[in-house]
Amino acid sequence: MQTTIYYSEEDAYLLKQVDAQGKRERKSRSGVILSILEQQLETEKRLGEILIDLGLVTHSDVAKILQLQRTRFTKKLFGEILLEEQVVSPDAVERALVIQARGHKSERVPQ
């Protein structure tokens, strides 16, 4: 997919920051912009919501796992139940956890 972003001279400082971050992280400008968008859009989302956003589970899948968590697997994490019930692959859970961690990291206040 290709996307064009238009910006004015007033936005040039933001692009300098994006380019600097890209240099530090060895990412392209578009890669940095997409990771920033991902962080912003996924902040405070739960694992199931992220997996729905990724198109890897349905709302009914999440409801089923939550019901199992409340009744049968009360001491297990949501992701563990997903894997045990073979709803998604370990790679899918790992990807969603990485996205979730990025969102939570962006909430922290630098010290």
Secondary structure, DSSP 4 states (H G I P E B T S, - for coil): --------GGGHHHHHHHHHHHHHHT--HHHHHHHHHHHHHHTT--HHHHHHHTTSS-HHHHHHHHHHHHHT-TTS-HHHHHHHTTSS-HHHHHHHHHHHHHHHHHHSPP-
